[in-house]
């Protein structure tokens, strides 16, 4: 499509309130300076000072930024054409912005902020996948009832993969698997048995000879790599499974196994790995979701956290021609991979913002419903009183992993979504391998996220 033509209907710039000034929020604010139709004039974080620093980091003049602690101060600054920095959404909610960009990554806060914006009849771009994985379908439904929309963000994998899956379905391709690469490649130095991942180097005996043995089938090579790397680097990442849960709820695709296969693979191998076992692949059937860890040499291109689909080659003649042009096709010509090797964070967010403002469009479509859950499972014994704090850039909980399972109504005896568990206190001792239940947690009475989830269960699952 011609993007200039598509967005020509925008009569005025789209005004934003960005809440959360981490990597995503900062990258969006910075890129917006180069996009005339985008105006992120309001930033919110834990403190107004922190929010103001996001504007400064994006290159704005500090003289143009006003730190506000009351709605009156915010209104005065906004009318004066200033950039407004605040420590609470309540301070700025009455300002005339079009879209709330929720990028805190904090599940409880994200639910509260999204609901408040929807009630105020503002579109919501929900970057915080953590809250979305617990109660996104309910928030999307509430938004539609208010005449606005909730959407994931272009530049992040759920939106990109929903786009790729539905594009492939529209073209009549039979999807065998869809997924993404993990964020950080394994970069191999075969001469020195070295591997680096996310800046962390390791010497792993045998990796130089064993990482790409041509005598092995693709599945055997992946198993060898997992054996060699598994003691040095994690081969499962909760955020990856979280993102795929959103895709599952939007597309109807599901996990082949609850914890995913997560093979360590090279790009040319994906078409052979992510297909049914009857064809030598890893999967028990079609229409699956999964993740792989990209392994490569230092001078090879990265998959860069991109997304892919594997499809059946229904027209073998056409795919033979495409293989000759460099497309990724299995050696037997049965399956192919189509992929987008990019993950641009806030630099790519503008298209989703314009789609919301101009057309009220969201990649979720009309069938966004709780089909799968991201549930919390202990990886070691945890004692009563343990605070299950979600920490770090990836908001993971020490001692707790995640699995994707079919969605069930939340009750005391059922498994609990990973990001509903986050930042709660355990009410009882739990052994290793326990799926955490609602009854295992001490949850405060005033939980917006829990309320939304219970309402979602009632509306969608008849609970």
N, C-alpha and C positions, 0 to 999 in steps of 0.2 A: 504494500500500500504506500501511498504518498502521505507521509506524516504531516507535512505542511498543509496539505489539503484537508486531512482528517480533522486537524485542530483549528482550522481557520474559523470555525463557528464560535470559538471562545471570544466573547465580546469584551472581556476585561481580564486582567491578570488574576490567577487563582491565588487566594490568600491562605496561608497556612499557620497553624499553631503546632510547633514541633515540641513534643514532650519526651524528654530523654535525650541527652546530648553526648551519647557515646559515639562509637565509630559510625553507626548509621546516621544518627542525627547530625553529626558534624559534617559528614560527607554530603548529605542532602543540602544543608545550609550553604556549604561552600559551592557546590555545583549550581545552585539556584542563582548565584550571581551572574552566571553565563546564560541564563534562561529568562528572557524578558517577560514571559507569561507567568512566571512563578515568583510569589512574594512570601517567603517565610519571615514575617515581621514579628512573630511571637515565639519565644523559646521558654520552656518550663523545665526545671530540674529540681533536685532536692532543695537547692537554695537559688535565689535570684542571681547571686554572684557566679555560681557554676553555669547557669544558663547564659549569662552575659559573656562568659569566657568562650562559649561555643560561637557566638557572633564574632568575637575578636579573632579566634582561630581561623574563621572563614575569611578574614581580611577586612572586616568592617571597622570603621573608625569608632573607637571607644566613646567619642563625644556624641555619637548617634544612638547610644544604648542607654536606656533608663531602667534601673532596677526598681521594681514595683512590689509593694507588700499589700496594697489594697486595690480593690476594683476601681476606686476613684482615681488613684494614681495611674493605673494602667490605662484608663479611658483618656485621661488628660495627655499622657505620653503618646498614645496611638493617634489621637486627633492632631497632635503636633507633628506627625510624620516620623516619630522616633521608632526605634526597635525596642520592643518590650521584653524584658527579662523578668521572670517571676519564679517563686518557689512553690507555687500551688496552682493547679488548674482553675480552682475557684476564683482566683484573682483575675483571670483573663477570659473566663467563659462567656462573658457578655460582650466581648469585642467581636466585630463583624468579620470573622474569618470563615472560610468556606469548608476547610477540611482539617480535622485533627489527625496528626501523624503520631501514633502512639508507639514509641520506640524505647520504652523504659526497660523491657525485658523482665520486669517484675510481674508475675502472673496476677497477684491480687490487685496491685495498683493498676495494671493494664485493664483489668475487667472494670474496675471502678471508673477509670478515666473514659473508657469507651462508652460505658452506659451513660455517663453524664453528658458526653457529647451527643449521643443519639437522642437523649431526652431533649437536648437543646436544638435538635434538628440539624445537626452537622454531619456530613460524611465522615467516616473514620477509615483511615489507612492503618490497618493493624499490623505493624511490623513485629510486635511482640507475639511470636508464635506460641509461646508458653501458655498464655491465656487462651489463645485460639484453639489449642489442642484439647482444652478442657470444655469450653463452652462457646466456641466460635459459631456453630450453627444457630445457637439461640440469640447471640448478639446480631447475627446477620438477619434473622427473622424480625427482631425488634427494630432494626434499622429500616427494613422495608415497611413495617407498620407505621413508621414516622415519616415516610416519604424520602428517606435518605438511604445510603448504602454503606456496607462494611466491605472492605476489600483487602486482599494481600497486596504485597508491593512488588512491582517489577524491580529486578535487581537482586531479588532473593529467590531461592530455588523453588518454593512451592508455586508461586505465580508462574515462573518460567516453565516448570514442568507441567502444570495444568494446561498451559498454552500449547506445549509440544504434544501432549497426549491427545487433546481434543482436535488439534490440527491433523494429527496422524489418523485419528478416527474419521474425521471429515473426508479425508482422502481415501478411505476404504482399507487402510492397512490393518492387518491382524496384529494386535499388540501382544507380545509375549511377556515383556517386562518393561517397566519404566523406573527411573531412579536418578541418582546423582553420584558424583564422586565426593569423597570426603574433602574437607577444606584444604588439607595439607598433603602434598605428595610425599612418597618415599623416593628420595633421590639417591641412586646407588653409585658407588665408586668401586667397580668390580676389582680393580687392580690392588686395592688395599682392604678389601672386605669391609667397606664403609657404607653407612646409610645415614642420611640426614632427613629429619622430618620436623617441620616447623622450627627450624633453627637448632634443633637438638641433634648432635652427631652421636653415632654409636659404631663400634667395631663389632661385627657379627661374623664369627668364623663360618665360612662356607657360603656366605651370601654372594660372593663374587662368582663362584662356579655354579651355584644352584638357583640363582634368581631367575634365569631365563634358559633353562635346559631345553633345547629343541627336540630332544628325544621324548619328552613328556607331552601328554595331552594338556590342553589349557587348564582343565580342572586339576590335574596333577601338579602343574606348575604353581597354581594358586595355593594348593595345599602345602607344597614345599615352602613357599614364601611365608605363609601363615605360621608354619612351625618354626622357621628361622627368626621371624620378626616378633612373634607373640610374646616372648620373654622380655622384650626391650621396649615395645611400643603398644599402646592400646589399639585393639582392632575393632572396637565398638564405640560409637559416640552417640550419646543420648540426643543431642541436637539434630543429628541426621535422622533418627527415627521420629523425632517430633515433627520435622518438616514433612516427612513422608506420610504422617498421620493426617495432616491437612490435605495432602494430595489424595489420599484414600477417601476422605469424606467428600471431596469434590468430584471424584471420577469413578468411584466404585471399585478401583483396583485394591488388592489386598496383599498381605505379607505371605510369602511361601512358608516361612517359619517365624515365630514370634520375635526372635532376636535378629532376624535377617541373616543372610549368608555372609555378606561383607567380605568378598574375596579381595585379595591383593592382586591386581591385574594390570596389564598393559592395554592400551587403547585397542590394538588389533584383536584382542582376545574377547572383548565384551560380547560380540555377536555369538560366540560359541559358549560362553559361560552362562549368560542369562537367557537360556532357552530350556525346554523340558529335558528331563533326564533321558527320555527315549531317544533324544538326539545327541546325547553326550554332555548335556548341560547340567546345571545345578537344580533346576526347578521341578516341582511336582506337577505343574500345569502352566496355563497361560494367564495373562492379566494380573501379573504379580508386580510388587514393588520391592526394590532392594537398593543397596548402596555398595560401591566398591572403593577400595583404596588404590589410587593410581601410583604405580611404581615405574620409574623411568631413569634414564641417564641424565646427567646434568645438562647436556646440550639438546635434549629432546623437549618438545613443547609440552606444557602442562595442560591438564584437563581443567584446572583452575576452579574447582568446585562447580563445574558445569552439570548439565542434565542430559539425559539420553532416553531413547526408547529402543528396544529391540523388536523387530518385526519379522514375520515370515515372508520369504521371497516368493510371492504368489506368481509373479511373472518372471521366470528364471532368465529368459532372454534379456529383459530390460535390466535386471540386476547384474547380469554379466557385463553389460555395457557400463553400468554405474561402477562396478568393481574396477574396471579398467580405467575409470576416471578418478579413482582414489577413494571411493566410498568404502566404509568398513563392512565387508561381507565375509561370512564364515568360509572356511576352506572348501566345504562341501557345497557351498552356494545355496544352502537352505534358509539362512537367516542373515539379517543385516542390522547394523546399528545406525541410528540417526541421532546426532547430538549437537548441543549448543555449548561449547566450552567457555562459558563466561559466568561471572558472578560479580556484578559491579556495585553492589550495595546501593547507597543513596545516589550514586552517579546516574543510575538508570530509573530512578523513582518517578521522574516527571510524567512518563507516559501513563502510569496508573493513576496519578493525580489528575491529569487532563481527562482521562476516560471517566473518572468520577464526576468531575466538575461539568464537563460538556454533555455527557450522555447518561450519567448515573449507571455506568457499566462496571461490573465486577467479575473477575475471572471465576469466582465461585459458581456462577450460574444459578439457576433456579432450584437445583437439586442438592444444595449443600446441606448435608444431614449427618448425624453421628453414625457412621458405619463402622469405624474402628476407634479404639481407644489406645492411648499411650499409657500403660500401667506401670506402677513402681514395684520393683522386686529387690529385696536385700541381697547384697553380695558378701556380707559378713554379719556376724551377730551384732545386733544393736540393742542397747539397753533402754529401758523406760526412762524418760526424761531427756533423751537425745533430741537436740534441735536439728531438724533435717534441713539445714541451711543450703540454699542454692547459691553457689559461689562462682566467682570468676567470669570471664568473658562468655563462657558457654552455659552458665547457670546450671551447673550439675551438682548433684548431692553426693557427698562422700559416703560410700557404703551402700549406695542404691543405684541400680541400673534400670533400664526401661525395656519394655516389650510392647509390640503392637498386637492387640487381641481384638476380636469382634466386640463392638460396643454393647454394653449391658447397662441397665439402670443402676444408679448408685444406691447402695444400701449398706447396712452395717456388715453384711456378710460377703459383699462383692469387692473385687479389686478396685483400687482407687487410682485415678489419673495421676501421673507423675507430678505434674505441676499444680495439682491440688494438694499433694503431699508436701511440696516445697515450702520451707520456712515454718512448718508445723512442728509440734512436740509429740514424740512418741508417748503413748499412754501405757505401753506394756513392753516387755522384752520380746524381741523377735529373733529367731534363728536365721542362719544363712538360707537363701533361696525362698524366702517367704514373700508372697505377693501381699503388699500392704493393703489392709482394709480400712474402711472409714472408722470402724470401732477401735482400730489400733492407734488412732490419733486424738489429740486434744485440740479441737478446732474452736476458735472463739465464736461466740454467737453471731457477731456482725461480720460475716464473710460474704462479700458481693459475689465472689467467684463460686462459692458453694451454692448460694441462692440461685445463680444463673444456671449452674449445672443441674440442680434439682428441677428447676423449671424446664430445662431442656429435656430431661428424662421424661417428664410428664407429657410434654408436647409431642416429642418424636418417638418415644419408646413406650408410651402408655403406662408409665410407672406412677 
